[in-house]
């Protein structure tokens, strides 16, 4: 349907990157991977915090994200966010308050994504899939605050990689039981009922409302990871 409203809208924003010279796109992709690996190669013990770009600075989850990022930073964790406003800004802000490494993996979008001012290491990506690799490669834990499709996408991407043993296990924390319990109930009932996942797959996920529990989970995982490194 070349004349649909969807195609016209994308053309107007100039973001339809599915057309054009294929070989030049390959070079752009390679350059993004190269820059990401170079810039993040020294990053250690980083926690990625995801969440909605639409939450205002007065929102309780924005404030809780700042608190959580501060606590993680005090425990010598670097913080990675998507670099934008809302929860992403709150995550970077909490890290900067504690003079911790505050990474923003920004994505070029027609709306919503405006880089926040609390990043001391800022990268910019055109391709979501390159950005996802950076999150998985350089994080030792994920925290998902309330968010939309992007947050769900990052969460399920990491969960699928671990379920299929394509990535090392890392803690997946869903923060905010009021927001996440409906999803967890559906996973525990419909997906188990239909046999599309195994019950043990859900042991990879923790739901909490306690920032201290998040820190405890991440510290425990770091100690385990350090022991694994010592055996290599």
N, C-alpha and C positions, 0 to 999 in steps of 0.2 A: 504494500500500500504506500507507494512513494509520495502521495500527496496528502497523507494523513496529517492531522494537527500535530501529532507527536513528532513526525519527521520535520515539519516546518519549524516547530519550536526549537528543536536541536540545531537546525541549520541557522536560525537567527542568533543563537548563542555562540555559534562557531565551535561547538564542542564535539561534533560528530567526527570522531577519529577512526571510524570504521572504513573510511574511504581514503583515496589518495595513494601515494606511492608506498608500497609495502616495505621496500628495502629501507627507506628513510625512517619509517616507524621503528624498525628493528634497532637502528642506531640510537634513537631516542630512548628506547627501552633499556638498551645496554648502558647508556650513559646514566640513567637513573639508578640502576643497580650499582654501577661503579661508584657513583657519588655516595650513595647510601652506605655501602660497605666501608668506604674510606672514612667517612665522617663518624661512623658509629663503632668502628673497630675497637676502640679503647673503652667503650661503655661497659660497665660491670654492674651486676645486681640491680637491674632496672625493673620497675613495675609499670606496666601500661594501665592507664585509667581511661575508660571509655564512658561516654554519656552524651546526652543531648546538647546540641549547639543552641537550643532555643530557651534553655532555662536562664532566668535573669539572676543577677547577683544577689537579689533578695530571697531567692528560692531556698527552702531548707536543704535541698540536696546539693545546691551550689555551695552553701556554707559548710555542709558536712564533707564535701569533697575537698575543700580547702583544709579542713581539720585533718582528714585522713592523709592527704598528701604531706602535710607537716609532720605527722606522726611517722610515716614511712621514711621521710627525709631524715628525721632525727635518728632513725635506726639504720642510717647509711644506705638507703635505697635511692637510686636515681629515679626520676619520674619521667615517663613518656606519655604524651597525649597526642591527639590528632591536630593540635596546634590552633584550633579555632576558638570561638567564643563558648559561652555556657559552661558546661561541666569541664570541657577541655581547658578553658581558661582557668577555672578554679584549681584544677590539678597542677598546672604550671605555676600558678600563684602560690600555692602551698609550698611547692619545692623552692621557689625563689625566696620566700620569706625565711627559709632555713638555710639559704645559701647552698642549696644542693643542685646538682645537675638537673636542668629542666629542659627536656627535649620536646620539640614540636614537629611532628611529621605532617606537614600541611598538604592539603590536596587542592588542586585547582578546580573550582566549581563555579557555576553561574550565580548561585545564591548561597547564603548562609556562611560560607567559609571565608572569614576574614581573620588573618593571623593575630593572635593575642600578643600583648606586650610583655608577657612573663616568661618568654623562652630565652634561654642563653645558648641553645643550640637549635637552629631552625633549618629544616630541610623542606623542599617543595617538590611535590610529585604531580605528574600528569595522570599516572595510571594507578588505579586502586590496587591492582594485584601486586605491583612492585612495593607499594606502601605496606601491604599486608605482610609480605615477606620480612620487612624490616621490623614490624611489631613482633612477629613470632621469633625471629632470629635473635633479637636483642632484649627480649623480656624474659624474666624468670617467673612472672606471675601476671595475671590479668585481674583487674577489678572493673566490673561493669556496673555503673550507676544507671538510673533510669534513662532510657534513650529510645531512639527510633530505629529505623531500618539499618542504619549504619552500625549502631551498637549491636544489634542482633546479628548482623552479618559478621562482624569481628568475633563475636562470641561463638557462633556456630562453626565458623571457619576453624578456630582453634580447637573446639571440641571434636570436630570431624578428623582433624590431623592427628589428635591424640588417640581417638578411638581406632583409627586405622594404622596406628604406629608409624606415622610419617613424621611425627615430631616428638621430642622428649616430653614427658609429663610435666605440666606446670599447673599451679593452682588456678582454678577458675572461680572467682568469687562474684556472686550477684549481690550487690548491696541495695537493700531496701525491700524487705519482705512483702510489704503492701503492694509494691509494684510488680515483683517477680513471682509471687506465689501462684498466681493464675497460670502462668506459663509452666511452672514446675508441676502443678497439678495435672495439666494436660499431658506433659511428657510422661508422668508416672502412670497415667491411666490409658489414654488413647494409644500412645506409641508402644507401651508394654502390652496392652490388650491385643493390638494388631500384630505384635511380634516383630515390629520393625527395628527395635533396639533391644538390648539386653539390660536387665536391671542393674548390672554392675557398671554400665556406662554412666549412670547417674551419680556414681560415687565420685566422679571427677568434678562435681559441682558442689559449691557451698553457698547457701543463702544466709545472709546475716544483716543485722542492724547495728553491729558493734565494731567501731573502728579498731579497738584493741584486739579483737578476734582476727581481723584482717592482718594486722601486724604480726600476730602470733603465727598465723598460717604461713605468711611469707618468710618469717625468720626460720621456722621449722623446715621449709622447703630449701632455703639457702644452706642450712647446715647439712641437709641430705645431699644437695648438689655438690657442696664442697667435699664431702666424704667420697662421692663418686669420682670427682676429679682426682682425689688423692690416690685412688686405686688404678688410675689410667697409666 
